[in-house]
């Protein structure tokens, strides 16, 4: 919980930070939406970050996809078959 009433979801990573952090942002967006739903918190009050333990570095993207953005992204994935 954050002092101002929101939340920060942190995914702790043991590996090195990726060279292109944008690819990992989809994962954080999903975690953020899940926590908002589970906790009953408005999604705009939930932030998300990766903390890379070995590098002692926290990466907190500010442009995470919302539910519609994630849905549109998933819709672009070809169906298996």
DRENFI-270295 format. One record per residue: residue in three letters; y, z, x of N, C-alpha, C in turn; residue number from 1. Coordinates in nm, 4 decimals, m for minus. Atoms other than C-alpha are relative to their C-alpha. Example, Ala and Ser with C-alpha at 12.3 -4.5 7.8 and 13.67 -1.06 7.14 Angstrom:
2
["Ala",[m0.1190,0.0000,0.0890],[m0.4500,0.7800,1.2300],[0.1200,0.0000,0.0900],1]
["Ser",[m0.1190,m0.0060,m0.0820],[m0.1060,0.7140,1.3670],[0.1090,0.0730,m0.0770],2]
// end
This chain:
81
["Unk",[m0.1193,0.0000,0.0850],[0.0000,0.0000,0.0000],[0.1240,0.0000,0.0883],1]
["Unk",[m0.1268,0.0050,m0.0717],[0.3511,m0.0776,0.1185],[0.0977,0.0994,m0.0624],2]
["Unk",[m0.0944,m0.0995,0.0522],[0.6364,0.1730,0.0829],[0.0818,m0.0480,m0.1199],3]
["Unk",[m0.0824,0.0505,0.1103],[0.8272,m0.0569,m0.1545],[m0.0804,m0.0332,m0.1244],4]
["Unk",[0.0801,0.0170,0.1201],[0.5393,m0.0711,m0.4014],[m0.0924,m0.1201,m0.0011],5]
["Unk",[0.0903,0.1144,m0.0079],[0.3624,m0.3877,m0.2932],[m0.1225,0.0321,0.0838],6]
["Unk",[0.1219,m0.0148,m0.0792],[0.0483,m0.4448,m0.0927],[m0.0029,m0.1043,0.1105],7]
["Unk",[0.0303,0.0977,m0.1036],[m0.0505,m0.6135,0.2321],[m0.1496,0.0037,0.0237],8]
["Unk",[0.1431,0.0157,m0.0257],[m0.4072,m0.7402,0.2592],[m0.0132,m0.0469,0.1447],9]
["Unk",[0.0163,0.0351,m0.1407],[m0.5137,m0.7492,0.6256],[m0.1458,m0.0337,0.0277],10]
["Unk",[0.1327,0.0437,m0.0437],[m0.8141,m0.9441,0.7527],[m0.0058,0.0192,0.1513],11]
["Unk",[0.0131,m0.0300,m0.1424],[m0.9149,m0.8013,1.0904],[m0.0958,m0.0998,0.0633],12]
["Unk",[0.0788,0.1004,m0.0704],[m1.0452,m1.0640,1.3325],[m0.0296,0.0475,0.1419],13]
["Unk",[0.0367,m0.0383,m0.1367],[m1.2349,m1.0021,1.6560],[0.0121,m0.1162,0.0977],14]
["Unk",[m0.0149,0.1163,m0.0871],[m1.1956,m1.3562,1.7890],[0.1453,m0.0242,0.0369],15]
["Unk",[m0.1351,0.0379,m0.0410],[m0.8935,m1.5257,1.9408],[0.0738,m0.0671,m0.1158],16]
["Unk",[m0.0774,0.0701,0.1028],[m0.6099,m1.6535,1.7219],[m0.0240,m0.1508,0.0091],17]
["Unk",[0.0213,0.1448,m0.0036],[m0.6608,m2.0165,1.6209],[0.1233,m0.0726,0.0523],18]
["Unk",[m0.1136,0.0808,m0.0470],[m0.4472,m2.2879,1.7756],[0.0821,m0.0510,m0.1176],19]
["Unk",[m0.0688,0.0460,0.1209],[m0.3634,m2.4132,1.4254],[m0.0199,0.1048,m0.1095],20]
["Unk",[0.0171,m0.1073,0.0985],[m0.3083,m2.1067,1.2050],[0.0058,m0.0470,m0.1443],21]
["Unk",[m0.0112,0.0457,0.1388],[m0.2421,m2.3202,0.8948],[m0.1357,m0.0137,m0.0673],22]
["Unk",[0.1325,0.0146,0.0598],[m0.6158,m2.3806,0.8447],[m0.0534,0.1325,m0.0534],23]
["Unk",[0.0458,m0.1318,0.0442],[m0.6770,m2.0075,0.8079],[0.0807,0.0526,m0.1179],24]
["Unk",[m0.0860,m0.0490,0.1078],[m0.3962,m1.9652,0.5559],[m0.0647,m0.0122,m0.1374],25]
["Unk",[0.0693,0.0147,0.1280],[m0.6215,m2.0874,0.2731],[m0.0825,0.1256,m0.0283],26]
["Unk",[0.0797,m0.1217,0.0146],[m0.8501,m1.7901,0.3320],[0.0891,0.1173,m0.0417],27]
["Unk",[m0.0905,m0.1088,0.0357],[m0.5572,m1.5481,0.3201],[0.0549,m0.0155,m0.1404],28]
["Unk",[m0.0509,0.0236,0.1353],[m0.4223,m1.7097,0.0044],[m0.1020,0.0460,m0.1042],29]
["Unk",[0.1057,m0.0426,0.0928],[m0.7572,m1.6503,m0.1668],[m0.0111,0.1521,m0.0042],30]
["Unk",[0.0055,m0.1469,m0.0046],[m0.7678,m1.2872,m0.0507],[0.1176,0.0604,m0.0760],31]
["Unk",[m0.1219,m0.0494,0.0656],[m0.4117,m1.2344,m0.1732],[m0.0131,m0.0086,m0.1514],32]
["Unk",[0.0170,0.0165,0.1445],[m0.4874,m1.3738,m0.5178],[m0.1074,0.0937,m0.0552],33]
["Unk",[0.1073,m0.0898,0.0442],[m0.8102,m1.1743,m0.5417],[0.0512,0.1440,m0.0115],34]
["Unk",[m0.0503,m0.1373,0.0048],[m0.6329,m0.8474,m0.4567],[0.0992,0.0179,m0.1154],35]
["Unk",[m0.0946,m0.0087,0.1110],[m0.3542,m0.9199,m0.7046],[m0.0748,0.0164,m0.1323],36]
["Unk",[0.0790,m0.0062,0.1238],[m0.6120,m0.9769,m0.9785],[m0.0729,0.1342,m0.0123],37]
["Unk",[0.0776,m0.1248,0.0037],[m0.8283,m0.6752,m0.8875],[0.0874,0.1238,m0.0209],38]
["Unk",[m0.0860,m0.1188,0.0065],[m0.5373,m0.4341,m0.8548],[0.0993,m0.0039,m0.1154],39]
["Unk",[m0.0974,0.0121,0.1076],[m0.3308,m0.5655,m1.1457],[0.1431,m0.0083,0.0508],40]
["Unk",[m0.1319,0.0120,m0.0617],[m0.0403,m0.6296,m0.9085],[0.0490,m0.1434,m0.0115],41]
["Unk",[m0.0518,0.1379,0.0006],[0.1866,m0.9315,m0.9550],[m0.0177,m0.0627,0.1385],42]
["Unk",[0.0326,0.0653,m0.1268],[0.0940,m1.1840,m0.6871],[0.1196,m0.0042,0.0951],43]
["Unk",[m0.1167,0.0028,m0.0884],[0.4507,m1.1938,m0.5560],[0.0248,0.1336,0.0697],44]
["Unk",[m0.0093,m0.1324,m0.0658],[0.4101,m0.8251,m0.4587],[m0.1131,0.0219,0.0995],45]
["Unk",[0.1134,m0.0110,m0.0917],[0.1024,m0.8961,m0.2426],[0.0202,m0.0961,0.1166],46]
["Unk",[m0.0081,0.0803,m0.1216],[0.1278,m1.0182,0.1146],[m0.1368,0.0020,0.0665],47]
["Unk",[0.1279,0.0043,m0.0706],[m0.1565,m1.1083,0.3490],[0.0233,m0.0367,0.1453],48]
["Unk",[m0.0133,0.0251,m0.1437],[m0.2061,m1.1179,0.7248],[m0.1360,0.0067,0.0673],49]
["Unk",[0.1138,m0.0160,m0.0904],[m0.4652,m1.1647,0.9948],[0.0460,0.0894,0.1140],50]
["Unk",[m0.0279,m0.0762,m0.1219],[m0.4790,m0.9084,1.2737],[m0.1104,m0.0329,0.0991],51]
["Unk",[0.0935,0.0371,m0.1063],[m0.6429,m1.0371,1.5918],[m0.0074,0.1159,0.0980],52]
["Unk",[0.0162,m0.1262,m0.0720],[m0.7803,m0.7261,1.7591],[0.0155,m0.0189,0.1510],53]
["Unk",[m0.0052,0.0200,m0.1453],[m0.8336,m0.8600,2.1136],[0.1399,m0.0352,0.0488],54]
["Unk",[m0.1345,0.0429,m0.0395],[m0.4895,m1.0191,2.1263],[0.1069,0.0999,m0.0446],55]
["Unk",[m0.0931,m0.0955,0.0596],[m0.3275,m0.7252,1.9411],[0.1186,m0.0746,m0.0617],56]
["Unk",[m0.1005,0.0870,0.0606],[m0.1438,m0.9835,1.7345],[m0.0246,m0.0099,m0.1501],57]
["Unk",[0.0085,0.0143,0.1445],[m0.0731,m0.9913,1.3618],[0.0756,m0.1253,m0.0415],58]
["Unk",[m0.0589,0.1239,0.0498],[m0.0050,m1.3231,1.1908],[0.0072,0.0108,m0.1514],59]
["Unk",[m0.0209,m0.0147,0.1440],[0.1443,m1.3072,0.8421],[0.0750,m0.1218,m0.0536],60]
["Unk",[m0.0675,0.1182,0.0544],[0.2145,m1.6512,0.6933],[0.0776,0.0352,m0.1264],61]
["Unk",[m0.0825,m0.0274,0.1176],[0.4868,m1.6533,0.4312],[m0.0127,m0.1084,m0.1060],62]
["Unk",[0.0088,0.1127,0.0928],[0.3975,m1.9840,0.2640],[m0.1416,m0.0181,m0.0552],63]
["Unk",[0.1368,0.0066,0.0522],[0.0569,m1.8989,0.1160],[m0.0043,m0.0701,m0.1353],64]
["Unk",[0.0174,0.0690,0.1277],[m0.0726,m2.1119,m0.1696],[m0.0117,0.1001,m0.1144],65]
["Unk",[0.0206,m0.0794,0.1204],[m0.0558,m1.9719,m0.5203],[m0.1278,m0.0495,m0.0683],66]
["Unk",[0.1238,0.0369,0.0696],[m0.3373,m2.0055,m0.7755],[m0.0046,m0.1502,m0.0292],67]
["Unk",[m0.0020,0.1434,0.0303],[m0.2299,m2.3559,m0.8796],[m0.0217,m0.0829,0.1268],68]
["Unk",[0.0168,0.0710,m0.1265],[m0.2086,m2.4671,m0.5167],[m0.1427,0.0051,0.0507],69]
["Unk",[0.1402,m0.0111,m0.0410],[m0.5552,m2.3349,m0.4357],[m0.0896,m0.0838,m0.0907],70]
["Unk",[0.0784,0.0789,0.0944],[m0.6957,m2.4960,m0.7494],[0.0115,m0.1483,0.0339],71]
["Unk",[m0.0207,0.1404,m0.0355],[m0.5434,m2.8320,m0.6534],[m0.0727,m0.0355,0.1286],72]
["Unk",[0.0704,0.0236,m0.1260],[m0.6868,m2.7998,m0.3029],[m0.1506,m0.0129,m0.0223],73]
["Unk",[0.1435,0.0036,0.0291],[m1.0360,m2.7280,m0.4349],[m0.0370,m0.1280,m0.0755],74]
["Unk",[0.0255,0.1219,0.0757],[m1.0119,m3.0211,m0.6747],[m0.0097,m0.1241,0.0905],75]
["Unk",[0.0040,0.1119,m0.0932],[m0.9678,m3.2512,m0.3736],[m0.1331,m0.0103,0.0757],76]
["Unk",[0.1280,m0.0006,m0.0714],[m1.3101,m3.1562,m0.2328],[m0.0987,m0.0861,m0.0760],77]
["Unk",[0.0982,0.0852,0.0705],[m1.5686,m3.4262,m0.3122],[m0.1196,0.0811,m0.0484],78]
["Unk",[0.1173,m0.0674,0.0562],[m1.8571,m3.3143,m0.5330],[m0.1226,m0.0336,0.0846],79]
["Unk",[0.1255,0.0218,m0.0741],[m2.1912,m3.2706,m0.3563],[m0.0950,m0.0830,m0.0868],80]
["Unk",[0.0969,0.0713,0.0826],[m2.4577,m3.5069,m0.4615],[m0.0335,m0.1285,0.0538],81]
// end
